[in-house]
Amino acid sequence: MIIKKAEYAATAVAASQYPTNGYPEVAFVGRSNVGKSSLINALLNRKSLARISSVPGKTRTINFYNINDEIYFVDLPGYGYAKVSKEEKKKWAKIIEDYLFNRDELKLILLLVDSRHEPTEDDNLMLQWIKSSNHNFAIIATKSDKLSRNQLTKNINMIKKSLMLENEDLLIPFSSETKENRDEILNLIETIK
């Protein structure tokens, strides 16, 4: 997939605010601060189209990015961030659920996990839901540049075991710093158009 155009399209907290032109959508889901916005920026070769923060829980809305006037990248709020109120967590969960359960344009879910850590209970629950929904998906193990090759191999095996991945489940290590496996992810996205 060659990126010719990438622009912010919409921010939403309800279905009435979603884009209506019917482009297929790729959703980026994962814990707070796992690197969803960084992955989007790296895929698009942009520094700050998707807002990045070192403060977890910064993305509190669904952000749509128009790619080549043919597909949307959808940046969802992170889950599992402990330093917000239960009320705020419920609000984010509802926004995420409404989108994932009801969006016909959703064609691919990229579940991001941090390659340095074992997946959380929330990551496992999200993957179980994705599998039960019959959506196409892949798991992206972010921040792979923070590990040695040996450690990354060890951690990829740990992630596969923790998430109980099957052989056909796709797990791609990724670094927004080195852009390792950027083309593999873009090629995967290309298949949904």
RACORFEN-V246390 format. One line per field, one symbol per residue. ss: DSSP state (h for helix, s for strand, l for the rest). phi: phi as a letter, one per 30 degrees, with the letter a starting at -180 (. if undefined). Layout:
ss = ???
phi = ???
This chain:
ss = lllllsssssssllhhhllllllssssssssllllhhhhhhhhhlllllllllllllllllsssssslllssssslllsllllllhhhhhhhhhhhhhhhhhlllsssssssssllllllhhhhhhhhhhhhhllssssssslhhhllhhhhhhhhhhhhhhllllllllsssllllllllhhhhhhhhhlll
phi = .cdcbbbdcacbbbedcddcdiddbcccbldeidjddddedddchbdbdddcbdceiddcbcccbdchhbaccbccedciddcbdeddddddeddddedddccdddcaccccbdddbdededdddddededddiddabcccdidddbdedddeddddddedddhdceddcbbdbbddcieiedddddddedcd
